[in-house]
Amino acid sequence: MTSGTADLKRFAKEIRYHTLATLNQLGFGHYGGSLSIVEVLAALYGEILDIRVQNFSSKEQDHFILSKGHAGPALYSTLYLKGFFDRDFLLSLNQNGTHLPSHPDRNLTPGVDMTTGSLGQGMSVATGVAYGKKIEQSPYYTYTLVGDGELNEGQCWEAAQFAAHHELSKMILFVDDNKKQLDGRTHDICQTFDFVEKFQAFGWESVRVNGADIDAIINAILTMKSSKSPQPKCIVLDTTKGQGVTFLEELESNHHLRLSGQLREDLEQVTLVLARELEVTE
């Protein structure tokens, strides 16, 4: 394991810790889908994204849109660790008067590129951003992250068709294929079929990788960026809802949790263990 890999694994552990600590303090929230995107956030913000923390409004940078906005707590923890705001700001999640609502709001939160939460819209906006960058001949990339359940939304596939038609080669889409959505198993709610094959049929380059393996995610991104194909790119992340917390992974209904009793005790214990491993003093 290289020092770079070790640093990124620690970064992922820090994101996971702060996500848990913030949600635990609140007492409820979208645990499952926040935890399943921790590794891809670590890869993006730790290695890939070319962004300006001190001049975030600049167009001269990459853009990342979290289309599955209910996973905002994981994004907020990442933005805190990158220096967009302080710890007290992070702990104001979903409180009265907060600048950290449950779903991202670009008008409230530093580091957020797009307001999301209404599923499907973030991917559509990202497609428009990528199209604008192509018109301007920008060298920068547009990244977006959708959920597997989110792809039930028809507008996602309209956006996919548009992106392929306009050859938005600097658009990279991640699918968080964690196998569940709000009200059950994704394949039971609406058969997904094979995401890789579906995106390929829509004219995208598409691959599947282990969404818990940061190196695999980075290698997939770099491979896509080195491609000479004019096609937009899709990386399907094979993930687990509640990723990184074993008993949450095994909990059948883990999309949104309200804490009480043993569940609260177990989550607080996991968070305490992470704090000790990271030597957190906050």
N, C-alpha and C positions, 0 to 999 in steps of 0.2 A: 504494500500500500504506500503510495507516494505521500509526501507531506501535503500536496495539494488535495489529494483525496481525503486525507485525515482532517484537514481544515474544513472541507465541505461537509464531511460527516458530522463534525462538531457543529457547524452552522445549522444543519438540519435538526440536530438534537436541540439546539437553542430555540429554533423556530417552534419545534414541538412543545418544548417546555413552556415558552411564553404563551402559546396558544392555549394550552391546558390551564395554566395559571390564570389567565384572563377570563376564560369561560367558567372556571371553577368559582372565581370571585363573583361573577354575575349570577351563577347558579342555574343557568340554562343556556342552550345554544346548539349550533350545528357542529357537533363534535366530529361525526363520522366523515363527512365530506371535506372538512377542514384538514383533518389528519391525513387523508389520502393524497393530498397535493403537496405535502411538506417537502418531499425529495425533489420534485420538479421546481418548486420555488427556490430551493437551495441551489440547484443547478443554474437556474436563470439568474438570480440575483448574486450568486457567489462567483459565477464564471462567465456567463454569456452576455447578459444585457449591457449595452452601451448607453448608460443614462447619466444625467446630470443632477445630482442631489441638490446642489446649490442653485441650479438654474433649470428647474424641472419643466418650466413652461416652454423651453426651447424646442423647436421642431427638429433641431439637429441632434437627434438621438433616436434610439429604438423606442418602441411603444409596446406595453404589455397590458392587455385587457382581460380581466378575470370575468369571463362571461357567466360562470356559475357563481354569482355574487354571494350566495349564502355561505360560501367558504371564506368570506371576508376576514374572519378572525385570524386565519393563517397568513393572509396577505398583510394584515396590520402588524402582526408580530415580525414579519420579514422587514417591513418598512421601518419599524422601530429599530431593528438591529442594523439597518443600513444608515441610520442617522436622520431620518425624515422628521422624527419627533421624539419626545422623551418618554420615560416610563409612566409618569403620571397621566400623560395624554393617552397612552395605550390602555391604562386601567380604567379609562372613562368609557369603555365600550358599552354602547347601548344605554347609557345613563341619560337622564334629562339634560338637555342642552349640550349633549356631546357633539364632537366633531368626528366621532367614530360610530356611525350607525351600524346596525347589524349587517347591512349590505352596503358596498362601497358607493360613495358619493364624491364625484370629482370636485364639487363646489365646497366640500367640507374638509376633505382629508388630504394633506400633503402626500404626494407620491402616487395618487390614484389618477389613472388616465381616463377612465370612463365610469360613469354611474351605471351600475348593473344590478340585477336581481330579478327582473322580468326575463325569464329564461328564453334564450334565443337571440335577444337583442344585442348582447355584447359581441357575439360572432358576426352579426350583420354590420355593426359599427366598425369592428376591426377590419372587415372586408373593405369598407369605405375608406378607412385610414390607409390601408395598403394600396388601394387604388389611387388615392391622392398622392402618396409617396411615389408611385410609379409615374404619374403625370409630371411630377416635379423632378423626376430622375434622381430621387434621393437614394443614397447608398444604405440607408438604415432599414431595419427589419421591423415588421409588425408581428407580434406574438399574441396569441389568445388561447384561453383554456376553457373548454366546455366540459360538462358532465355527460356521462352516458345517457342518463335519463333526460337531460336537456335536449338530446338529439331526437326526442319525440316531436320536438317543435318543427313544423314544416319550414319556417323561415330559415332555419339552419341550412337546409338543403337548397333553398333558393340562393343563399349566400355562397354555398359551395359551388353551385353552378355558375354564378356570376364570377367568382374568383378564378375558376378554371377558364372560362371564356375570355377573360381579360388577362390571362397569364400572369397572375400576381405571384411571381416566383419568390418574392421576399416576404411572403406571408407564411408563417409557420403556426399551425393549429395543433394543440394538444387535446386529446380526449382522455378524461379521467374515467377509465373503465373500471369503476369499483363495484360493479354488478348490482348496485342497489339504488333506489330513489326513495322519495318521500313515503310512498305507500306500499313498498314491497320490492321484490326482486325485479330488476329491469326487464329480464326476458319474459317474466310473467305479465308485466304491465303492457308491454308492446314489444314483440320479438325484434331484437336488434340486428339479427343476422351477423355477418362479419364486417366490422367497421373498416378494416383495412381494404377488403374487397369493394365495399360500397364507395369509399372515397376514391379508390382507383377507377371505378366505373364512372365517377363524376369528373375524372380527368386530373386527379391529384396524384402526386407521389405519396406513398403511404407505407408505414412500417409499424410494427408492434414491438415494444420493449418492456422490460421489467420496470415498472414505475416506482419500485423501492430501491433501485440501483442507480445511484447518482452518476457513476461513470458511464453506464449504459445510456442514460438519458443524454448526457453531454456528447457522447460519441454519435448518437443518432442526430442530434442537432447539427454538429459539425459536418457530418456526412451530408445532410440536407443542404446546408449552406454552401458546400463545395460542389453541389450538383450543377450541371450546365443546363438542366431542363428548365423550360419556361413555366412549368407547372407549379401551382401552390403546393405546400408540403403539409402532411399530416403525420403526427406521431401519436399512436395509440398507446396509452400508458396502462399496463396491466397492474392494477392496484387493488387494495382491499380497504373497504370502508372502515375507518377507525385505525388505519395503518400505524404500526409502531407501538400500539397498546393492546396486548394480546387479548385481554378479557373484553375489550371493546370490539375487536375484530370478530370475536365469537358471539357477540350480542346480536341477535337477529334484527331487532329494531333499534338501529343506532344512527339514524339520520339526524334527528333532533332529540336532545335529552334534557329533561328537567331533573335536577339533582335532589336526592333525599336518601336517607338511610345508608345502606351498604354501598350503593353506587357512589354516593358522595365520598364516603370513607375510602373506597378503592381508588377513585380518581385522585383524591388528595394524596394518597400514599404514593401512587405512581409519579405524581408531580414532585413530591418531596425527594424521591429517589433520583429523578433527573436533576433536581437542584443540587443535590450532593455531588453527583457525577460531574456537573458543570462548575461546581464550586461557586454557585450563585450566592451573592450576599445581599441582593436587593430585598 
